[in-house]
Amino acid sequence: MSPFKSQAQRRKYAELLVEGKISPETYEEWNRETGGAKLPERVKRKDTKRRKGGKKRARSKKTGGRKPRR
């Protein structure tokens, strides 16, 4: 597992290095650990908002959960 996950991330950290927001040592360490690995251009985020199962609403005992007729 490499510190850089994508080419876009590598470019962003290079930009931060030029702006002086990260140290050259940090960038070089990450670059060295990543090595010549073939990285994708971008990595998609995992969807964390999606639930499995979800809550079920309680049904009314009187009508059995059905809407009353009009």
N, C-alpha and C positions, 0 to 999 in steps of 0.2 A: 504494500500500500504506500503510495507516494504522497508527500505533502501537497503537491499541486494536483488538483483533480481534473483540470482542463487547461487548454491553451489560453482561453480568455482569462482565467485566474492568473496564469503565469504573467500575461501582459499587464494585468492590473497591479500585481505586486512589483513588476519592473517600474511601472509608473510611480508607485508609492516610494520606491527606492530613489528615483530621480528627484522627487519632491522632498526627500529627506524625512519621510514619515516612518520609514523602517530602516534599520541599520544594514549596511552592506553584508555584514556577517550573517544576519538572519536570512537574507535573500540567497546568499551563496550556499548556506547550509541546506535550505529547501531545494535549491536547484541541484545540488550535489546528490541529495537523497532521491530526487526524482530521476536523475540520470537521463538517459536517452529514451525513456519510456514514450511510447506512442500514446499521446493524450487526445481525447476527443476535443472538438472545438468548444462545445458547451455541454454542461451536465444539467439535466432537468432536476427540479426539486421534487422530493417525495411529497405526495399529498397527505398531510397530517390531519386535515380537518375532517376527512371522511371517517365515518364510524362504521363498525361492523355490528349488525344487530339493531342497535338503537333502542330507544325507550318505546314501549308500547303503551298506548293510552288505556286506562281502565274503562271497561264498559259498564254502562248503567245496568243494574240488576233488574230494574223495573221493566225496561223495554228490551233488554238483551242486546243493547248497543245499537238498535235500529232507530232511525228517526221516526217520529210519530207522523201518521198520515194527516192530511189536511182535508 
